[in-house]
Amino acid sequence: MAKHRLHTLIDGYNLIKCVPLYSESLNQSLAAARTHIEAELGSYAHKTSTEVTIFYDGDPDVAHPDYQQRDNVDIFFSLRK
């Protein structure tokens, strides 16, 4: 029987705004908060062998490609409108 790898999907901006752990980073900048959660979730993915995907949506000021991969984490940005 094949084992299935766990896959965690994260709403990045919701996590940043709702978890006090990231408030200090958010006070610096939204980019700093994104870097913080990406590093934390990358560490979690590595330690647990969990696949992690972060989605960032609705930020017209972000000029990133639609997809990135960093520290074992897949990162998607919604299209700017």
Biopython code that builds the backbone (N, CA, C, O; Angstrom):
import numpy as np
from Bio.PDB.StructureBuilder import StructureBuilder

atoms = [
    (1, "MET", "N", (0.840, -1.169, 0.000)),
    (1, "MET", "CA", (0.000, 0.000, 0.000)),
    (1, "MET", "C", (0.892, 1.242, 0.000)),
    (1, "MET", "O", (1.789, 1.363, 0.834)),
    (2, "ALA", "N", (0.650, 2.150, -0.921)),
    (2, "ALA", "CA", (1.452, 3.370, -1.043)),
    (2, "ALA", "C", (1.076, 4.369, 0.052)),
    (2, "ALA", "O", (-0.100, 4.555, 0.366)),
    (3, "LYS", "N", (2.087, 5.001, 0.618)),
    (3, "LYS", "CA", (1.841, 6.038, 1.611)),
    (3, "LYS", "C", (1.625, 7.358, 0.893)),
    (3, "LYS", "O", (2.324, 7.681, -0.068)),
    (4, "HIS", "N", (0.655, 8.111, 1.367)),
    (4, "HIS", "CA", (0.392, 9.428, 0.809)),
    (4, "HIS", "C", (1.097, 10.469, 1.668)),
    (4, "HIS", "O", (1.035, 10.426, 2.897)),
    (5, "ARG", "N", (1.760, 11.391, 1.013)),
    (5, "ARG", "CA", (2.438, 12.473, 1.711)),
    (5, "ARG", "C", (1.408, 13.544, 2.072)),
    (5, "ARG", "O", (0.580, 13.915, 1.240)),
    (6, "LEU", "N", (1.460, 14.034, 3.298)),
    (6, "LEU", "CA", (0.550, 15.099, 3.712)),
    (6, "LEU", "C", (0.854, 16.362, 2.927)),
    (6, "LEU", "O", (2.004, 16.648, 2.596)),
    (7, "HIS", "N", (-0.203, 17.115, 2.635)),
    (7, "HIS", "CA", (-0.067, 18.367, 1.897)),
    (7, "HIS", "C", (-0.869, 19.428, 2.637)),
    (7, "HIS", "O", (-2.078, 19.293, 2.819)),
    (8, "THR", "N", (-0.185, 20.479, 3.060)),
    (8, "THR", "CA", (-0.824, 21.561, 3.791)),
    (8, "THR", "C", (-0.937, 22.777, 2.881)),
    (8, "THR", "O", (0.046, 23.203, 2.275)),
    (9, "LEU", "N", (-2.141, 23.332, 2.789)),
    (9, "LEU", "CA", (-2.403, 24.530, 1.995)),
    (9, "LEU", "C", (-2.589, 25.706, 2.950)),
    (9, "LEU", "O", (-3.357, 25.620, 3.908)),
    (10, "ILE", "N", (-1.887, 26.795, 2.687)),
    (10, "ILE", "CA", (-1.897, 27.946, 3.586)),
    (10, "ILE", "C", (-2.368, 29.191, 2.835)),
    (10, "ILE", "O", (-1.870, 29.491, 1.750)),
    (11, "ASP", "N", (-3.326, 29.911, 3.415)),
    (11, "ASP", "CA", (-3.698, 31.237, 2.932)),
    (11, "ASP", "C", (-2.720, 32.197, 3.598)),
    (11, "ASP", "O", (-2.900, 32.564, 4.759)),
    (12, "GLY", "N", (-1.685, 32.604, 2.867)),
    (12, "GLY", "CA", (-0.568, 33.339, 3.434)),
    (12, "GLY", "C", (-0.949, 34.628, 4.129)),
    (12, "GLY", "O", (-0.519, 34.863, 5.258)),
    (13, "TYR", "N", (-1.746, 35.473, 3.485)),
    (13, "TYR", "CA", (-2.076, 36.754, 4.107)),
    (13, "TYR", "C", (-2.989, 36.574, 5.310)),
    (13, "TYR", "O", (-2.892, 37.343, 6.267)),
    (14, "ASN", "N", (-3.872, 35.581, 5.289)),
    (14, "ASN", "CA", (-4.684, 35.299, 6.473)),
    (14, "ASN", "C", (-3.799, 34.891, 7.643)),
    (14, "ASN", "O", (-3.993, 35.359, 8.764)),
    (15, "LEU", "N", (-2.833, 34.024, 7.386)),
    (15, "LEU", "CA", (-1.922, 33.576, 8.442)),
    (15, "LEU", "C", (-1.119, 34.751, 8.996)),
    (15, "LEU", "O", (-0.974, 34.891, 10.210)),
    (16, "ILE", "N", (-0.601, 35.588, 8.110)),
    (16, "ILE", "CA", (0.182, 36.742, 8.545)),
    (16, "ILE", "C", (-0.642, 37.648, 9.442)),
    (16, "ILE", "O", (-0.156, 38.110, 10.474)),
    (17, "LYS", "N", (-1.873, 37.903, 9.062)),
    (17, "LYS", "CA", (-2.706, 38.863, 9.795)),
    (17, "LYS", "C", (-3.334, 38.291, 11.057)),
    (17, "LYS", "O", (-3.727, 39.055, 11.938)),
    (18, "CYS", "N", (-3.441, 36.972, 11.172)),
    (18, "CYS", "CA", (-4.163, 36.359, 12.294)),
    (18, "CYS", "C", (-3.275, 35.743, 13.364)),
    (18, "CYS", "O", (-3.760, 35.442, 14.454)),
    (19, "VAL", "N", (-1.994, 35.546, 13.088)),
    (19, "VAL", "CA", (-1.118, 34.873, 14.046)),
    (19, "VAL", "C", (-0.164, 35.898, 14.655)),
    (19, "VAL", "O", (0.650, 36.488, 13.945)),
    (20, "PRO", "N", (-0.261, 36.112, 15.976)),
    (20, "PRO", "CA", (0.589, 37.112, 16.630)),
    (20, "PRO", "C", (2.087, 36.905, 16.405)),
    (20, "PRO", "O", (2.847, 37.873, 16.422)),
    (21, "LEU", "N", (2.521, 35.675, 16.195)),
    (21, "LEU", "CA", (3.933, 35.382, 15.963)),
    (21, "LEU", "C", (4.498, 36.230, 14.821)),
    (21, "LEU", "O", (5.683, 36.565, 14.831)),
    (22, "TYR", "N", (3.674, 36.576, 13.850)),
    (22, "TYR", "CA", (4.149, 37.299, 12.683)),
    (22, "TYR", "C", (3.921, 38.808, 12.768)),
    (22, "TYR", "O", (4.267, 39.530, 11.833)),
    (23, "SER", "N", (3.349, 39.298, 13.865)),
    (23, "SER", "CA", (3.030, 40.721, 13.961)),
    (23, "SER", "C", (4.277, 41.605, 13.919)),
    (23, "SER", "O", (4.241, 42.687, 13.332)),
    (24, "GLU", "N", (5.376, 41.163, 14.530)),
    (24, "GLU", "CA", (6.600, 41.963, 14.493)),
    (24, "GLU", "C", (7.113, 42.082, 13.059)),
    (24, "GLU", "O", (7.523, 43.161, 12.632)),
    (25, "SER", "N", (7.089, 40.985, 12.324)),
    (25, "SER", "CA", (7.514, 41.025, 10.924)),
    (25, "SER", "C", (6.590, 41.905, 10.099)),
    (25, "SER", "O", (7.042, 42.638, 9.220)),
    (26, "LEU", "N", (5.281, 41.831, 10.386)),
    (26, "LEU", "CA", (4.317, 42.630, 9.639)),
    (26, "LEU", "C", (4.524, 44.112, 9.923)),
    (26, "LEU", "O", (4.297, 44.945, 9.045)),
    (27, "ASN", "N", (4.955, 44.457, 11.148)),
    (27, "ASN", "CA", (5.249, 45.854, 11.459)),
    (27, "ASN", "C", (6.419, 46.378, 10.633)),
    (27, "ASN", "O", (6.484, 47.573, 10.342)),
    (28, "GLN", "N", (7.346, 45.494, 10.252)),
    (28, "GLN", "CA", (8.468, 45.903, 9.396)),
    (28, "GLN", "C", (7.976, 46.129, 7.973)),
    (28, "GLN", "O", (8.164, 47.205, 7.406)),
    (29, "SER", "N", (7.354, 45.121, 7.408)),
    (29, "SER", "CA", (6.767, 45.219, 6.064)),
    (29, "SER", "C", (6.041, 43.919, 5.764)),
    (29, "SER", "O", (6.273, 42.895, 6.407)),
    (30, "LEU", "N", (5.168, 43.978, 4.788)),
    (30, "LEU", "CA", (4.466, 42.768, 4.362)),
    (30, "LEU", "C", (5.453, 41.771, 3.765)),
    (30, "LEU", "O", (5.308, 40.564, 3.959)),
    (31, "ALA", "N", (6.450, 42.263, 3.046)),
    (31, "ALA", "CA", (7.473, 41.375, 2.467)),
    (31, "ALA", "C", (8.238, 40.649, 3.574)),
    (31, "ALA", "O", (8.539, 39.463, 3.439)),
    (32, "ALA", "N", (8.556, 41.346, 4.665)),
    (32, "ALA", "CA", (9.260, 40.717, 5.794)),
    (32, "ALA", "C", (8.392, 39.636, 6.426)),
    (32, "ALA", "O", (8.893, 38.577, 6.803)),
    (33, "ALA", "N", (7.101, 39.897, 6.542)),
    (33, "ALA", "CA", (6.183, 38.894, 7.105)),
    (33, "ALA", "C", (6.096, 37.675, 6.194)),
    (33, "ALA", "O", (6.068, 36.543, 6.679)),
    (34, "ARG", "N", (6.054, 37.893, 4.870)),
    (34, "ARG", "CA", (6.032, 36.760, 3.939)),
    (34, "ARG", "C", (7.306, 35.929, 4.084)),
    (34, "ARG", "O", (7.242, 34.701, 4.130)),
    (35, "THR", "N", (8.450, 36.584, 4.154)),
    (35, "THR", "CA", (9.726, 35.885, 4.307)),
    (35, "THR", "C", (9.731, 35.071, 5.600)),
    (35, "THR", "O", (10.229, 33.945, 5.623)),
    (36, "HIS", "N", (9.185, 35.631, 6.664)),
    (36, "HIS", "CA", (9.135, 34.953, 7.962)),
    (36, "HIS", "C", (8.307, 33.668, 7.881)),
    (36, "HIS", "O", (8.770, 32.606, 8.295)),
    (37, "ILE", "N", (7.087, 33.761, 7.350)),
    (37, "ILE", "CA", (6.267, 32.535, 7.317)),
    (37, "ILE", "C", (6.822, 31.519, 6.325)),
    (37, "ILE", "O", (6.709, 30.314, 6.550)),
    (38, "GLU", "N", (7.411, 31.982, 5.247)),
    (38, "GLU", "CA", (7.997, 31.043, 4.282)),
    (38, "GLU", "C", (9.153, 30.269, 4.909)),
    (38, "GLU", "O", (9.305, 29.072, 4.663)),
    (39, "ALA", "N", (9.961, 30.941, 5.710)),
    (39, "ALA", "CA", (11.070, 30.265, 6.396)),
    (39, "ALA", "C", (10.537, 29.274, 7.427)),
    (39, "ALA", "O", (11.012, 28.141, 7.506)),
    (40, "GLU", "N", (9.559, 29.695, 8.212)),
    (40, "GLU", "CA", (8.979, 28.817, 9.236)),
    (40, "GLU", "C", (8.325, 27.591, 8.602)),
    (40, "GLU", "O", (8.524, 26.468, 9.064)),
    (41, "LEU", "N", (7.551, 27.810, 7.552)),
    (41, "LEU", "CA", (6.873, 26.690, 6.907)),
    (41, "LEU", "C", (7.839, 25.813, 6.128)),
    (41, "LEU", "O", (7.601, 24.614, 5.983)),
    (42, "GLY", "N", (8.921, 26.385, 5.625)),
    (42, "GLY", "CA", (9.962, 25.585, 4.982)),
    (42, "GLY", "C", (10.609, 24.641, 5.968)),
    (42, "GLY", "O", (10.864, 23.478, 5.652)),
    (43, "SER", "N", (10.877, 25.142, 7.170)),
    (43, "SER", "CA", (11.442, 24.310, 8.233)),
    (43, "SER", "C", (10.472, 23.196, 8.621)),
    (43, "SER", "O", (10.870, 22.043, 8.787)),
    (44, "TYR", "N", (9.197, 23.556, 8.762)),
    (44, "TYR", "CA", (8.162, 22.565, 9.084)),
    (44, "TYR", "C", (8.082, 21.492, 8.002)),
    (44, "TYR", "O", (8.011, 20.302, 8.311)),
    (45, "ALA", "N", (8.092, 21.906, 6.736)),
    (45, "ALA", "CA", (8.012, 20.950, 5.627)),
    (45, "ALA", "C", (9.191, 19.989, 5.652)),
    (45, "ALA", "O", (9.032, 18.788, 5.434)),
    (46, "HIS", "N", (10.362, 20.523, 5.916)),
    (46, "HIS", "CA", (11.566, 19.688, 5.949)),
    (46, "HIS", "C", (11.522, 18.688, 7.108)),
    (46, "HIS", "O", (11.832, 17.511, 6.928)),
    (47, "LYS", "N", (11.140, 19.157, 8.287)),
    (47, "LYS", "CA", (11.128, 18.295, 9.478)),
    (47, "LYS", "C", (10.062, 17.213, 9.430)),
    (47, "LYS", "O", (10.258, 16.121, 9.963)),
    (48, "THR", "N", (8.937, 17.510, 8.795)),
    (48, "THR", "CA", (7.797, 16.588, 8.827)),
    (48, "THR", "C", (7.560, 15.847, 7.518)),
    (48, "THR", "O", (6.687, 14.982, 7.447)),
    (49, "SER", "N", (8.330, 16.177, 6.478)),
    (49, "SER", "CA", (8.119, 15.626, 5.133)),
    (49, "SER", "C", (6.721, 15.917, 4.616)),
    (49, "SER", "O", (6.157, 15.143, 3.842)),
    (50, "THR", "N", (6.168, 17.042, 5.053)),
    (50, "THR", "CA", (4.866, 17.492, 4.584)),
    (50, "THR", "C", (5.064, 18.426, 3.405)),
    (50, "THR", "O", (5.956, 19.274, 3.426)),
    (51, "GLU", "N", (4.251, 18.281, 2.392)),
    (51, "GLU", "CA", (4.278, 19.212, 1.271)),
    (51, "GLU", "C", (3.495, 20.454, 1.682)),
    (51, "GLU", "O", (2.368, 20.340, 2.164)),
    (52, "VAL", "N", (4.072, 21.632, 1.500)),
    (52, "VAL", "CA", (3.431, 22.881, 1.913)),
    (52, "VAL", "C", (3.281, 23.805, 0.708)),
    (52, "VAL", "O", (4.223, 24.012, -0.057)),
    (53, "THR", "N", (2.084, 24.352, 0.558)),
    (53, "THR", "CA", (1.807, 25.330, -0.489)),
    (53, "THR", "C", (1.187, 26.559, 0.159)),
    (53, "THR", "O", (0.225, 26.459, 0.919)),
    (54, "ILE", "N", (1.753, 27.721, -0.154)),
    (54, "ILE", "CA", (1.233, 28.991, 0.344)),
    (54, "ILE", "C", (0.615, 29.742, -0.831)),
    (54, "ILE", "O", (1.197, 29.811, -1.914)),
    (55, "PHE", "N", (-0.570, 30.301, -0.604)),
    (55, "PHE", "CA", (-1.243, 31.137, -1.593)),
    (55, "PHE", "C", (-1.329, 32.560, -1.044)),
    (55, "PHE", "O", (-1.782, 32.770, 0.081)),
    (56, "TYR", "N", (-0.897, 33.527, -1.835)),
    (56, "TYR", "CA", (-1.057, 34.945, -1.510)),
    (56, "TYR", "C", (-2.010, 35.529, -2.540)),
    (56, "TYR", "O", (-1.835, 35.333, -3.743)),
    (57, "ASP", "N", (-3.017, 36.244, -2.062)),
    (57, "ASP", "CA", (-4.000, 36.780, -2.995)),
    (57, "ASP", "C", (-4.278, 38.258, -2.744)),
    (57, "ASP", "O", (-4.122, 38.764, -1.633)),
    (58, "GLY", "N", (-4.690, 38.923, -3.803)),
    (58, "GLY", "CA", (-5.241, 40.258, -3.702)),
    (58, "GLY", "C", (-4.297, 41.365, -3.280)),
    (58, "GLY", "O", (-4.757, 42.330, -2.669)),
    (59, "ASP", "N", (-3.032, 41.289, -3.561)),
    (59, "ASP", "CA", (-2.102, 42.359, -3.213)),
    (59, "ASP", "C", (-1.606, 43.004, -4.506)),
    (59, "ASP", "O", (-0.691, 42.486, -5.146)),
    (60, "PRO", "N", (-2.204, 44.127, -4.891)),
    (60, "PRO", "CA", (-1.822, 44.746, -6.162)),
    (60, "PRO", "C", (-0.415, 45.339, -6.156)),
    (60, "PRO", "O", (0.108, 45.674, -7.219)),
    (61, "ASP", "N", (0.209, 45.477, -4.987)),
    (61, "ASP", "CA", (1.545, 46.057, -4.899)),
    (61, "ASP", "C", (2.662, 45.029, -5.057)),
    (61, "ASP", "O", (3.834, 45.399, -5.128)),
    (62, "VAL", "N", (2.316, 43.751, -5.113)),
    (62, "VAL", "CA", (3.331, 42.709, -5.215)),
    (62, "VAL", "C", (3.696, 42.489, -6.671)),
    (62, "VAL", "O", (2.825, 42.245, -7.507)),
    (63, "ALA", "N", (4.971, 42.573, -6.972)),
    (63, "ALA", "CA", (5.435, 42.379, -8.348)),
    (63, "ALA", "C", (6.279, 41.107, -8.420)),
    (63, "ALA", "O", (7.454, 41.155, -8.784)),
    (64, "HIS", "N", (5.675, 39.974, -8.074)),
    (64, "HIS", "CA", (6.357, 38.680, -8.089)),
    (64, "HIS", "C", (5.816, 37.844, -9.239)),
    (64, "HIS", "O", (4.728, 38.113, -9.748)),
    (65, "PRO", "N", (6.556, 36.854, -9.642)),
    (65, "PRO", "CA", (5.985, 35.904, -10.606)),
    (65, "PRO", "C", (4.834, 35.144, -9.947)),
    (65, "PRO", "O", (4.709, 35.126, -8.723)),
    (66, "ASP", "N", (4.014, 34.532, -10.756)),
    (66, "ASP", "CA", (2.859, 33.807, -10.235)),
    (66, "ASP", "C", (3.242, 32.616, -9.365)),
    (66, "ASP", "O", (2.459, 32.200, -8.512)),
    (67, "TYR", "N", (4.444, 32.057, -9.569)),
    (67, "TYR", "CA", (4.862, 30.871, -8.830)),
    (67, "TYR", "C", (6.323, 30.980, -8.434)),
    (67, "TYR", "O", (7.158, 31.438, -9.213)),
    (68, "GLN", "N", (6.621, 30.554, -7.212)),
    (68, "GLN", "CA", (7.996, 30.467, -6.715)),
    (68, "GLN", "C", (8.110, 29.206, -5.871)),
    (68, "GLN", "O", (7.106, 28.655, -5.421)),
    (69, "GLN", "N", (9.323, 28.764, -5.665)),
    (69, "GLN", "CA", (9.560, 27.684, -4.713)),
    (69, "GLN", "C", (10.737, 28.109, -3.843)),
    (69, "GLN", "O", (11.780, 28.531, -4.342)),
    (70, "ARG", "N", (10.546, 27.988, -2.525)),
    (70, "ARG", "CA", (11.576, 28.398, -1.584)),
    (70, "ARG", "C", (11.505, 27.489, -0.359)),
    (70, "ARG", "O", (10.431, 27.282, 0.206)),
    (71, "ASP", "N", (12.637, 26.957, 0.041)),
    (71, "ASP", "CA", (12.717, 26.149, 1.269)),
    (71, "ASP", "C", (11.657, 25.052, 1.328)),
    (71, "ASP", "O", (10.947, 24.931, 2.327)),
    (72, "ASN", "N", (11.547, 24.262, 0.283)),
    (72, "ASN", "CA", (10.587, 23.148, 0.238)),
    (72, "ASN", "C", (9.133, 23.611, 0.250)),
    (72, "ASN", "O", (8.246, 22.820, 0.568)),
    (73, "VAL", "N", (8.873, 24.850, -0.083)),
    (73, "VAL", "CA", (7.513, 25.389, -0.061)),
    (73, "VAL", "C", (7.175, 25.918, -1.455)),
    (73, "VAL", "O", (7.949, 26.667, -2.051)),
    (74, "ASP", "N", (6.008, 25.519, -1.965)),
    (74, "ASP", "CA", (5.491, 26.076, -3.206)),
    (74, "ASP", "C", (4.715, 27.340, -2.861)),
    (74, "ASP", "O", (3.913, 27.347, -1.927)),
    (75, "ILE", "N", (4.954, 28.411, -3.617)),
    (75, "ILE", "CA", (4.345, 29.703, -3.323)),
    (75, "ILE", "C", (3.650, 30.210, -4.586)),
    (75, "ILE", "O", (4.265, 30.302, -5.649)),
    (76, "PHE", "N", (2.373, 30.534, -4.459)),
    (76, "PHE", "CA", (1.593, 31.045, -5.574)),
    (76, "PHE", "C", (1.043, 32.430, -5.231)),
    (76, "PHE", "O", (0.582, 32.664, -4.114)),
    (77, "PHE", "N", (1.096, 33.336, -6.194)),
    (77, "PHE", "CA", (0.514, 34.659, -6.071)),
    (77, "PHE", "C", (-0.640, 34.760, -7.066)),
    (77, "PHE", "O", (-0.511, 34.350, -8.220)),
    (78, "SER", "N", (-1.776, 35.311, -6.610)),
    (78, "SER", "CA", (-2.881, 35.498, -7.545)),
    (78, "SER", "C", (-2.515, 36.596, -8.534)),
    (78, "SER", "O", (-1.659, 37.437, -8.259)),
    (79, "LEU", "N", (-3.156, 36.575, -9.657)),
    (79, "LEU", "CA", (-2.919, 37.608, -10.661)),
    (79, "LEU", "C", (-3.381, 38.959, -10.138)),
    (79, "LEU", "O", (-4.428, 39.070, -9.500)),
    (80, "ARG", "N", (-2.588, 39.975, -10.415)),
    (80, "ARG", "CA", (-2.966, 41.319, -10.003)),
    (80, "ARG", "C", (-4.040, 41.850, -10.953)),
    (80, "ARG", "O", (-4.025, 41.558, -12.149)),
    (81, "LYS", "N", (-4.955, 42.620, -10.414)),
    (81, "LYS", "CA", (-6.037, 43.201, -11.242)),
    (81, "LYS", "C", (-6.022, 44.689, -11.121)),
    (81, "LYS", "O", (-6.846, 45.366, -11.735)),
]
sb = StructureBuilder()
sb.init_structure("model")
sb.init_model(0)
sb.init_chain("A")
sb.init_seg("    ")
for serial, (resi, resn, name, xyz) in enumerate(atoms, 1):
    if name == "N":
        sb.init_residue(resn, " ", resi, " ")
    sb.init_atom(name, np.array(xyz, "f"), 0.0, 1.0, " ", f" {name:<3s}", serial, name[0])
structure = sb.get_structure()
